[in-house]
C-alpha cells in the first residue's frame, strides 16, 4: 500500500521572509523549515506520496536522487515524529 503524507490539520504555517515557520499548537514549538523542507511541506498540502515528494525535490533542486532521497527520508521521519505531518494509506 502506498503511504500518503499530509499536513496535519490545524497546524499553522507561515512563510516569513523566505523561511517557512510551522507551529505545533500542543507544544507551541516553532519549526523553521529550510528551502527543501518548505518544498516538501507545500507538496503535502493536498497529500503526496513519497515518490511525488521526491519528484518535487528533484524538480526544485539540482541534486542527485540519492541526496534528495536521504533528505526526504530525514524530513519525513522528523516531521511525523513532531506531529506536523500525518501519514495515511
Secondary structure, 3 states (H helix, E strand, C coil): CCCEEEECCCCCEEEECCEEEEEECCCCEEEEECHHHHHHHHHCCCCEEHHHHHHHHHHHCCCCHHHHHHHHHHHHHHHHHHCCEEEEC
